Structure formats: C-alpha cells, structure tokens
Amino acid sequence: MKKLLLLIALVVAAVVGNNLMHGRTALQMRTPMLVNSYDRNSPLYADHQAFVDRFNANEKLRNRFAGEITSKGLYAAWQTALAHGARSLPRERLVAVAKTQAAILARLPEASCAKFARPHDDFDLVLGADIRKTVESLPPYYHQVTTNFIYDSLQADVDNAPVVPVDEDNFKVALQALGQRYPGEYGARLVGVMQNPNGASDTDACWAANSLMTTAADLPDNEAEALLRKAFGG
C-alpha cells in the first residue's frame, strides 16, 4: 500500500531539473522547487499548479529537501514524510487516500497493477508513466485527495506532528475481518500470490493488490483506521 502512495507522490511532484523516475545520481538542491509536470492541456494542470504553488511558497518544506542528495535518498525522504502523515492525519484522510489508490489500481494496465504485489524497481519508468496516465483519466477529485495528503504529510513531518496511536484491539479485529473476506478459493488465491508473488500470473497478482486495498478501505471506520495507519505508517 505504501509503495503505491509513494510512487504517486513521485509522479505528481517533479523537482526542477530532475525527473525523479529517471535516475539515481546525486543532486545539489540548495533551493528545491517543484514544477508542474502536467501539460497545459491536461485536465489536471490547474489543480496540480495549485499544489506546486503551495509547496514552493512554503520555505520550511523546501528547506526540508535542500542540500546534496541522491534520488534514492530523496525517495527515502518522501517515504518518511508520507509515513509520518499516515501516523498523524485524521482517519477520514487515510480512508480517502486508500480509496483513491484502489481507484488507480483498478484502472492500471494489468502488468503494472501486478507489480504492486511483487518486489519492483522504485524507478520503474513504465509503471510511473502508467500511474500518471491513469491519474489523468480519473476525475480531478482523486488528484486533489492525493496532493492534499502529500502536502499535509510533508507538513506533518516538518512540524513533527504528534502521532495518533494505533488501537491494537481494532487492528486485530481488522485482520480478522480481512481474513473473513477471503473464504475458500479466494483465500487460497490470495495466499498463493503472497507466498510466491513472482510466480503468480499478472491477473492473480493484480487482483490481490487491488482487492486488498479496496477491502481495507471498506472496513468499518475504526478497523480501517487501525489497518491503514499500520499499512501506510509502518
């Protein structure tokens, strides 16, 4: 789950002079700025420009990524920030971003969707392009949910926002409820993918990734919150 959120973050926010999905070389970013990576004809151009402007106007956020850093290091920094957001933002924000990710997974080409059930390159160019295309095909609401979550997660990390504790009882109930959603052949299919993701077909791997995300977001509020805080926040 966390991987998809991070990849979407990297797709929607490109640092000036560097495509994050294209390399691992060291960067010198004294005053990092975001640029709008969408074409002016894109239905998401205006919404994304609002996100870019908001980030660039926030000196604390820009300073968070200043200095020399590799693109792998930048990836890790974004991952840390998004995890902090998942541990501190309200429950409804977590559920909304999970449902957004489920909407994206359901519309990705099967081969790209399947990668979320398997180990894969964090800088997979084909996957990045497919995510971008899919986000553009969705109503702007989904892009807004994602960029608002990204921004507020970055801010939470910079401000060291207090963490909302995970209710362990609700987490256990959530796991039990999740297991009950996969009886018989469905459970066997899911376990098969989890035990041998590289050996699973694209169809089965994509189904597993999409189904788990959708099911987690559709659990009762308290259980969904506990499961998603664990999944996104680590």
Helices and strands as residue ranges (DSSP letters): H 2-12, E 14-15, G 20-22, E 26-29, E 34-35, H 45-56, H 59-64, E 67-70, H 71-88, H 91-107, H 110-114, G 115-117, H 125-137, H 140-159, H 168-180, H 184-195, H 202-217, H 221-233
